[in-house]
Amino acid sequence: MVRSTILARASDALPLAASVDDEQTETALQEHKQQAKLIFRRITPNSEPRCSIESGTYTLHYLITNNVVYLTIAEKSYPRKLAFSYLDELSKEFEITYGPKVETARKPYAFVGFDNFMSKTARLYQDTRTASAAEDSMGRLNGELQDVTRIMTKNMEELLWRGDSLDKMSHLSTSLRSESEKYRKAARQINVNAMLRQWAPVGGLGLLFIIIIWWKFF
């Protein structure tokens, strides 16, 4: 379920709009909203345009387009495909309604009126079955959104404690390190297998010789 949504300007993390959440949601998501602010500050021109950041029982999904970061906090079990489809819907409407005004905004939450559209759209995405059916019938998911495996996934602890970046090159570097480690393990296993094949006959003959000597003299 989509629980809360925040929009911010990518260049300076200025909040532009946010969903109006009830008191219970505000209390439950207080820590995660602070984490959202951290994510906005970590955004750079080289950041991945789509990313999912796992944090406890929730996942923070963000989409960057035309210098605006669209971020939603959803339950961890909520499908990523639907979360990014929801953000894509918001980005299209916001661009049409407020796009030219984004660069000149000076005050936080200058576009509070966008909450009406966010609320109506979020309600459509509350039930995953209804949302999926709506997406299938309207055909709104393009190929890039459908391929959720291409969306970078991070853990909030990596950002908080290890200082990981949201940049594309960081993601590429992490992937390369992972692949490199896999190849090193595979290479070690191949070397071990080769040694076993090479020395197994010699070891077998040695063991046979010991058995013969033992049987003959003992």
C-alpha positions in Angstrom: 0.0 0.0 0.0 1.2 3.5 -0.8 1.4 5.3 2.5 2.9 8.7 1.9 4.3 10.8 -1.0 6.7 13.7 -1.1 7.9 15.8 -4.0 11.2 17.8 -3.9 13.3 19.7 -6.4 16.3 17.6 -7.3 18.9 20.4 -7.5 18.5 21.7 -3.9 16.1 19.3 -2.1 13.5 22.0 -1.7 10.2 20.3 -0.9 7.5 21.1 -3.5 4.5 19.2 -2.4 3.4 16.3 -0.1 0.5 14.2 0.7 -1.7 15.1 3.6 -1.4 12.2 6.0 -3.5 11.4 9.0 -2.0 11.5 12.5 -1.5 7.8 12.7 0.4 7.7 9.4 2.5 10.7 10.5 3.5 8.9 13.7 4.2 5.6 12.0 6.3 7.1 9.2 8.1 9.8 11.2 11.5 8.1 10.9 11.0 7.2 7.2 10.1 10.8 6.3 13.4 11.9 7.9 15.1 9.3 5.7 13.3 10.7 2.7 14.9 14.1 3.4 18.3 12.4 3.6 17.6 10.8 0.2 16.7 14.2 -1.3 20.0 15.6 0.0 21.9 12.7 -1.6 20.5 13.2 -5.0 23.0 14.4 -7.6 22.9 14.9 -11.4 24.5 11.4 -11.7 21.9 9.7 -9.5 19.9 6.8 -10.7 16.6 8.1 -12.1 14.7 5.2 -10.4 15.6 3.6 -7.1 14.0 1.5 -4.3 15.5 1.9 -0.8 14.5 -0.7 1.7 14.0 0.4 5.3 12.5 -2.0 7.8 8.9 -2.9 6.9 8.8 -0.1 4.3 10.4 0.7 1.0 11.1 4.2 -0.3 10.7 4.4 -4.1 11.8 7.5 -6.0 11.6 8.7 -9.5 13.6 11.7 -10.9 12.4 13.6 -14.0 12.8 17.2 -15.1 14.6 18.2 -11.8 11.8 16.9 -9.6 12.1 13.9 -7.3 8.9 12.0 -6.7 9.2 9.8 -3.6 6.6 7.5 -2.1 6.8 5.4 1.0 5.1 2.0 0.6 4.9 -1.2 2.5 7.7 -3.6 1.6 5.3 -6.1 0.2 3.8 -3.6 -2.2 4.8 -4.4 -5.9 7.6 -2.2 -7.2 5.9 -2.1 -10.6 2.8 -0.5 -9.1 4.8 1.9 -7.0 6.7 3.3 -10.0 3.6 3.3 -12.1 2.0 5.5 -9.4 5.0 7.8 -9.4 4.9 8.0 -13.2 1.3 9.1 -13.1 2.2 11.9 -10.6 5.1 13.1 -12.7 3.0 13.4 -15.9 0.3 15.4 -14.1 2.7 17.6 -12.1 4.7 18.4 -15.3 1.6 19.5 -17.1 0.3 21.6 -14.2 3.4 23.0 -12.5 6.4 22.1 -14.7 7.4 25.7 -15.8 7.1 27.0 -12.2 9.5 24.5 -10.6 12.7 26.4 -11.2 11.3 29.7 -9.8 9.8 28.2 -6.6 11.3 29.9 -3.6 9.2 28.7 -0.6 8.8 25.1 0.6 5.6 23.3 -0.5 4.8 25.9 -3.1 2.5 23.5 -4.8 0.4 22.2 -2.0 -2.6 22.1 -4.3 -1.2 19.0 -6.0 -2.2 17.0 -2.9 -5.7 16.6 -4.4 -4.4 14.7 -7.4 -2.0 12.7 -5.2 -4.8 11.7 -2.9 -7.1 10.6 -5.7 -4.3 8.7 -7.5 -3.1 7.0 -4.3 -6.6 5.7 -3.7 -6.5 4.0 -7.1 -3.3 2.2 -6.1 -4.3 1.2 -2.6 -5.6 -2.2 -3.7 -2.9 -4.0 -5.7 -5.5 -6.2 -7.5 -7.5 -3.2 -8.6 -4.4 -1.2 -9.5 -3.0 -4.1 -11.6 -6.3 -4.6 -13.4 -6.5 -0.9 -14.2 -2.9 -0.8 -15.5 -3.5 -3.9 -17.7 -6.7 -2.5 -19.1 -5.3 1.0 -19.9 -1.9 -0.3 -21.0 0.0 2.5 -19.2 3.1 0.6 -18.2 5.8 1.2 -20.7 8.7 -1.2 -21.2 11.1 0.6 -18.9 8.6 0.5 -16.0 7.8 -3.1 -16.6 11.4 -4.1 -16.3 11.6 -3.5 -12.5 14.8 -5.7 -12.4 16.6 -2.7 -13.9 15.7 -0.5 -11.0 18.5 0.0 -8.5 17.8 -1.3 -5.0 19.6 0.0 -1.9 19.3 -0.6 1.8 18.8 2.4 4.1 21.6 1.3 6.4 24.0 1.5 3.4 23.1 5.2 3.0 23.1 6.0 6.7 26.2 4.1 8.0 28.3 3.3 4.9 27.7 6.5 3.1 26.8 4.8 -0.1 25.9 7.0 -3.1 22.8 6.9 -5.2 24.9 7.6 -8.3 24.8 5.3 -11.4 28.6 4.7 -11.2 28.3 3.6 -7.6 25.6 1.1 -8.7 27.8 -0.1 -11.5 30.8 -0.3 -9.2 28.9 -2.4 -6.7 27.7 -4.7 -9.5 31.2 -5.1 -10.9 32.5 -5.9 -7.4 29.8 -8.5 -6.9 30.5 -10.1 -10.3 34.2 -10.0 -9.7 33.8 -11.8 -6.4 31.7 -14.5 -8.1 34.4 -15.0 -10.7 37.1 -15.3 -8.1 35.1 -17.9 -6.2 34.5 -19.8 -9.4 38.2 -19.6 -10.3 39.2 -21.0 -6.9 36.8 -23.8 -7.3 38.2 -24.7 -10.7 41.7 -24.7 -9.4 40.8 -27.0 -6.5 39.0 -29.4 -8.9 42.1 -29.3 -11.3 44.4 -30.2 -8.4 42.2 -33.0 -7.3 42.1 -34.5 -10.8 45.9 -34.1 -11.1 46.8 -35.6 -7.8 44.0 -38.1 -7.1 45.6 -40.9 -9.1 48.9 -40.4 -7.2 47.1 -40.4 -3.9 45.2 -43.5 -4.9 48.4 -45.4 -5.7 50.0 -44.2 -2.5 47.1 -45.4 -0.5 47.1 -48.8 -2.3 50.8 -49.2 -1.6 50.3 -48.5 2.1 47.5 -51.0 2.3 49.7 -53.7 0.6 52.6 -53.0 2.9 50.3 -53.1 5.9 48.7 -56.4 4.8 52.0 -58.0 4.0 54.0 -57.1 7.1 51.4 -56.6 9.7 
